[in-house]
Amino acid sequence: MKETMEYTFAAIALIQEKTKAKPEFEPNLNDEKKGCTGEIECPKCGGVLHYSVAGGNHHIWGTCETKDCLRWMM
């Protein structure tokens, strides 16, 4: 479980860094109706991890395409 949490925190850090670099995301930071979605390489298995970031509270949801890999909701 500890290992999975470490991978989850690593994925969240990657997503936070990636969304800071997206110019189209910046204007939506305080708009509760907007946010962003995307994909990164899963830090646990190397597969595709899909994510969504809420515009208002910046909560991040993520799920890896690999069965029984990373999945979380903030």
C-alpha positions in Angstrom: 0.0 0.0 0.0 2.8 2.4 0.9 4.4 1.8 -2.6 1.1 2.6 -4.3 0.7 5.8 -2.3 4.2 6.9 -3.4 3.3 6.3 -7.1 0.1 8.2 -6.6 1.9 11.2 -5.1 4.4 11.0 -8.0 1.6 11.0 -10.5 -0.1 14.0 -8.8 3.1 15.9 -8.8 3.6 15.2 -12.6 0.0 16.4 -13.3 0.4 19.5 -11.2 3.6 20.4 -13.1 2.1 19.7 -16.5 -1.1 21.7 -15.8 1.0 24.7 -14.6 2.7 24.7 -18.1 -0.6 24.8 -20.0 -1.5 28.3 -20.9 -5.2 27.4 -21.6 -5.4 26.1 -18.0 -4.3 29.3 -16.2 -7.4 31.4 -16.9 -9.6 28.7 -15.6 -8.0 28.2 -12.2 -10.8 30.0 -10.4 -13.7 29.0 -12.7 -15.6 26.1 -11.1 -17.1 25.1 -14.4 -13.7 24.7 -16.2 -10.6 22.7 -15.6 -8.5 20.4 -17.8 -8.0 16.8 -18.7 -5.1 14.9 -20.1 -2.8 12.0 -20.1 0.6 11.2 -18.6 2.8 8.1 -18.5 1.9 6.1 -15.4 4.8 6.3 -12.9 4.0 2.8 -11.6 3.6 0.7 -14.8 4.5 3.0 -17.7 1.0 2.7 -19.2 -1.4 5.6 -20.0 -2.8 7.5 -16.9 -5.8 9.7 -17.7 -6.4 12.7 -15.4 -8.9 15.4 -14.8 -8.3 18.6 -12.8 -11.3 20.5 -11.4 -11.2 24.3 -12.2 -12.5 25.6 -8.9 -10.8 23.5 -6.2 -8.0 21.9 -8.3 -8.9 18.4 -7.1 -7.2 15.8 -9.3 -8.8 12.5 -10.4 -6.6 9.9 -12.1 -6.9 6.4 -13.5 -4.4 4.2 -15.3 -5.6 2.1 -18.3 -3.7 -0.9 -16.8 -6.0 -3.2 -14.7 -5.4 -2.9 -10.9 -2.9 -0.1 -11.3 -3.3 3.5 -10.0 -6.7 5.0 -9.5 -7.7 7.8 -7.1 -10.1 10.7 -6.6 -9.4 13.7 -4.4 
